[in-house]
Amino acid sequence: MEVEKREETVTVIAQAGTHLDEVVSLSVAEGWAGLECLSGIPGSVGATPVQNVGAYGQEVAECILWVEVFHREHLTFQRLSCEACGFAYRSSIFRGQRQWIITRVAFRLLPQGSPTLRYPELAELFRGSARPSLAEVRQAVLSLRQKKGMVLTPGLPESRTVGSFFKNPVLSFEAFERLKTRLWEQGVLLFPQEPPNFAVPAGIKVPAAWLVEQAGFPKGTRRGPVGVSPLHALSLVHWGGGTAEALVAFASEIQRAVKQAFGITLEPEPVFVGFSQDLPLERATCL
Ligand SMILES: Cc1cc2nc3c(=O)[nH]c(=O)nc-3n(C[C@H](O)[C@H](O)[C@H](O)COP(=O)(O)OP(=O)(O)OC[C@H]3O[C@@H](n4cnc5c(N)ncnc54)[C@H](O)[C@@H]3O)c2cc1C
């Protein structure tokens, strides 16, 4: 990793193969804000721009300065600015493409910056604290993730997962109104209760985990060797002895049930490698 210090910012340039959490823990230890909420996310730095990795109120797009790519046909290196990467919620120009290999990523961080406390569950933990340190926020994120089986832990079967299987749907105001009406009509919620939701620039985000549970797949639901994690409704777990096909069939069952119940098609978050295009999942990205 290379570090460039300027008066008001620090740029950390990491090679694609570096573990993301190494960059996060270094930043937190040095007091550079910007990545602390991404603590404990498994994977390499080079993969982070692909789906604009994010968690607990932060996304890498917020602090990526540039991404260096190698073009497989032109055999040239290029530096793409953050704007050129087309970042959106769990998406970028890199998702589902083969022409670019990401080789380095530059993160611009804030020395002595405050931690990001946007995510309600995380903010709640620090209610009343004057100004928690980056290290305290990292620790809190790690412990929240641990409770949900979202930290890869050897021997913990609940962490045998790709992480969140579906993206949280972002609805227009009208679509959110339709969802509420449907939930009241079905008696899932009593008028004027609302499903959990967060306002985002593109609309209203509804947690996919909540929809999955309401559609009849509570935590711990099993279909033989696969199932919903007992710790997190958005995490599909392979308990062993089954196939990837079994997991995809189960995911497809969930997707259909949510669509039938609420008229929302959940978009799978992982990219599917080695599957044919007739994968039984709508809106899946295949390589
Ligand atoms: C327990 C668990 C928890 C998770 N929690 C989160 C979370 O909170 N938030 C979140 O956003 N994600 C989460 N994920 C998903 C995962 O951590 C990210 O997708 C991560 O970026 C994957 O990194 P990887 O190196 O394993 O990439 P891979 O899974 O190997 O690849 C992911 C995609 O990126 C492409 N890719 C990888 N490296 C490069 C490169 N150098 N150049 C071009 N393309 C590349 C691959 O082709 C593939 O399409 C979680 C996963 C698990 C297992």
The ligand as an SDF file (V2000), in Angstrom:
LIG
                    3D

 53 58  0  0  0  0  0  0  0  0999 V2000
  -19.9130  -13.1930    4.8660 C   0  0  0  0  0  0  0  0  0  0  0  0
  -19.9690  -12.1700    3.7660 C   0  0  0  0  0  0  0  0  0  0  0  0
  -20.3680  -10.8750    4.0510 C   0  0  0  0  0  0  0  0  0  0  0  0
  -20.4190   -9.9050    3.0420 C   0  0  0  0  0  0  0  0  0  0  0  0
  -20.8160   -8.6430    3.3590 N   0  0  0  0  0  0  0  0  0  0  0  0
  -20.8460   -7.6900    2.3980 C   0  0  0  0  0  0  0  0  0  0  0  0
  -21.2420   -6.3580    2.7070 C   0  0  0  0  0  0  0  0  0  0  0  0
  -21.5440   -6.0240    3.8470 O   0  0  0  0  0  0  0  0  0  0  0  0
  -21.2650   -5.4490    1.7030 N   0  0  0  0  0  0  0  0  0  0  0  0
  -20.9150   -5.7740    0.4260 C   0  0  0  0  0  0  0  0  0  0  0  0
  -20.9560   -4.8810   -0.4340 O   0  0  0  0  0  0  0  0  0  0  0  0
  -20.5310   -7.0220    0.1060 N   0  0  0  0  0  0  0  0  0  0  0  0
  -20.4950   -7.9850    1.0510 C   0  0  0  0  0  0  0  0  0  0  0  0
  -20.1320   -9.2630    0.7400 N   0  0  0  0  0  0  0  0  0  0  0  0
  -19.7660   -9.5840   -0.6440 C   0  0  0  0  0  0  0  0  0  0  0  0
  -18.2390   -9.5890   -0.8830 C   0  0  0  0  0  0  0  0  0  0  0  0
  -17.5370   -9.3420    0.2810 O   0  0  0  0  0  0  0  0  0  0  0  0
  -17.8700   -8.5400   -1.8970 C   0  0  0  0  0  0  0  0  0  0  0  0
  -18.5480   -8.7680   -3.0980 O   0  0  0  0  0  0  0  0  0  0  0  0
  -16.3600   -8.5370   -2.1530 C   0  0  0  0  0  0  0  0  0  0  0  0
  -16.0380   -7.4140   -2.9010 O   0  0  0  0  0  0  0  0  0  0  0  0
  -15.9070   -9.8000   -2.8460 C   0  0  0  0  0  0  0  0  0  0  0  0
  -14.5000   -9.7660   -2.9590 O   0  0  0  0  0  0  0  0  0  0  0  0
  -13.6920  -10.9540   -3.6460 P   0  0  0  0  0  0  0  0  0  0  0  0
  -12.2690  -10.5100   -3.7060 O   0  0  0  0  0  0  0  0  0  0  0  0
  -13.9980  -12.2360   -2.9570 O   0  0  0  0  0  0  0  0  0  0  0  0
  -14.2950  -10.9310   -5.1050 O   0  0  0  0  0  0  0  0  0  0  0  0
  -14.9580  -12.1060   -5.9410 P   0  0  0  0  0  0  0  0  0  0  0  0
  -16.1480  -12.6360   -5.2020 O   0  0  0  0  0  0  0  0  0  0  0  0
  -13.8950  -13.0430   -6.3760 O   0  0  0  0  0  0  0  0  0  0  0  0
  -15.4550  -11.2820   -7.2020 O   0  0  0  0  0  0  0  0  0  0  0  0
  -16.5910  -10.4610   -7.1410 C   0  0  0  0  0  0  0  0  0  0  0  0
  -16.8110   -9.8560   -8.5280 C   0  0  0  0  0  0  0  0  0  0  0  0
  -15.7900   -8.9020   -8.7880 O   0  0  0  0  0  0  0  0  0  0  0  0
  -15.0370   -9.2510   -9.9530 C   0  0  0  0  0  0  0  0  0  0  0  0
  -13.6400   -8.9360   -9.6310 N   0  0  0  0  0  0  0  0  0  0  0  0
  -12.9490   -9.3330   -8.5370 C   0  0  0  0  0  0  0  0  0  0  0  0
  -11.7050   -8.8150   -8.5600 N   0  0  0  0  0  0  0  0  0  0  0  0
  -11.6190   -8.0750   -9.7060 C   0  0  0  0  0  0  0  0  0  0  0  0
  -10.5870   -7.2950  -10.3120 C   0  0  0  0  0  0  0  0  0  0  0  0
   -9.3840   -7.1430   -9.7510 N   0  0  0  0  0  0  0  0  0  0  0  0
  -10.8550   -6.6930  -11.5070 N   0  0  0  0  0  0  0  0  0  0  0  0
  -12.0670   -6.8190  -12.0990 C   0  0  0  0  0  0  0  0  0  0  0  0
  -13.0850   -7.5350  -11.5680 N   0  0  0  0  0  0  0  0  0  0  0  0
  -12.8550   -8.1550  -10.3940 C   0  0  0  0  0  0  0  0  0  0  0  0
  -15.2900  -10.7350  -10.1640 C   0  0  0  0  0  0  0  0  0  0  0  0
  -15.1760  -11.0690  -11.5250 O   0  0  0  0  0  0  0  0  0  0  0  0
  -16.7180  -10.8710   -9.6720 C   0  0  0  0  0  0  0  0  0  0  0  0
  -17.6290  -10.4660  -10.6620 O   0  0  0  0  0  0  0  0  0  0  0  0
  -20.0630  -10.2500    1.7250 C   0  0  0  0  0  0  0  0  0  0  0  0
  -19.6540  -11.5570    1.4390 C   0  0  0  0  0  0  0  0  0  0  0  0
  -19.6090  -12.5040    2.4430 C   0  0  0  0  0  0  0  0  0  0  0  0
  -19.1550  -13.8880    2.1080 C   0  0  0  0  0  0  0  0  0  0  0  0
  1  2  1  0
  2  3  1  0
  2 52  2  0
  3  4  2  0
  4  5  1  0
  4 50  1  0
  5  6  2  0
  6  7  1  0
  6 13  1  0
  7  8  2  0
  7  9  1  0
  9 10  1  0
 10 11  2  0
 10 12  1  0
 12 13  2  0
 13 14  1  0
 14 15  1  0
 14 50  1  0
 15 16  1  0
 16 17  1  0
 16 18  1  0
 18 19  1  0
 18 20  1  0
 20 21  1  0
 20 22  1  0
 22 23  1  0
 23 24  1  0
 24 25  2  0
 24 26  1  0
 24 27  1  0
 27 28  1  0
 28 29  2  0
 28 30  1  0
 28 31  1  0
 31 32  1  0
 32 33  1  0
 33 34  1  0
 33 48  1  0
 34 35  1  0
 35 36  1  0
 35 46  1  0
 36 37  1  0
 36 45  1  0
 37 38  2  0
 38 39  1  0
 39 40  1  0
 39 45  2  0
 40 41  1  0
 40 42  2  0
 42 43  1  0
 43 44  2  0
 44 45  1  0
 46 47  1  0
 46 48  1  0
 48 49  1  0
 50 51  2  0
 51 52  1  0
 52 53  1  0
M  END
$$$$
